[in-house]
Amino acid sequence: MKALTKNFVDALIIKQARERLNFGQLAEQTGVNSVTISRIINRKVDTAQERTFDKLNDWLLAEKV
C-alpha cells in the first residue's frame, strides 16, 4: 500500500479541474475505478494499492499533446 499525501491528492484535484473531468472521465483516462477515485479525492482513504497509485501518478506526469 502507498500513502496518499495531501500534495498528491491536491495535484489530482487541480489537474482534474483544469481538464474539466468528472470522476467517470478521469477513471477512463487513468484506468482506475471511479469509486476509488471518488474516495481518494474526497479524502475518505489515505492509502492506495501500488497499481492504483502508479496509474494516477502516470496520469499526473503525462504531458497533454
N, C-alpha and C positions, 0 to 999 in steps of 0.2 A: 504494500500500500504506500502511496505517496501522499504527503501532506499538501494540502491546497492552501498556499499562503494568501494573505489579503492582497498582495500585489498581483499575484497570478489571476485571482478571481476578478479584481478590478480591471486588469488588462483584457480579460474575456468580455466583460461588460462594455468596455469602451469600444473594442473592435466590433462587437455585435451591434452597438448603437450606430457607429459610423457607417456600417454596411446595411443598416436598417433591416436586420434579420429577426424573425421571430424564432422561438425555440425549435420549431419544426424545420425551418430552413437551415438553421445552424446545425441541427442534427444531420441533415442530408449532407452538408458540406464537410462535416468532421467525421461522420461515421459513428457518432456517439448517440445513444438513445436520448430522445427529447426529455424524458422524465429525469434522467441522470443530469442532463444539462440544467434543467429547472432547479433541481436540488442543489447543484453546485452554485449557480448564480444567486439563488435565494439564500445561500449560506446555511442550508439545512444539514450539510455534511462537511466535514473538514478533511477527509481523506478520499482518495480515489484509487482504483486499480491502476497499475502501471500502464497498461494498454490505453486506458481512458485518458490518463494524464498525457501520455505521449501523443495521442491523436489531437488533443486540444492544443498542446504545445506546438505541434507541427503546424496547425491551422494558424496559430498566433504568429508564427515566424514566417509563414508563407507570404511572399510578395504578390500583390494583385497585379495581374498583367493587363 
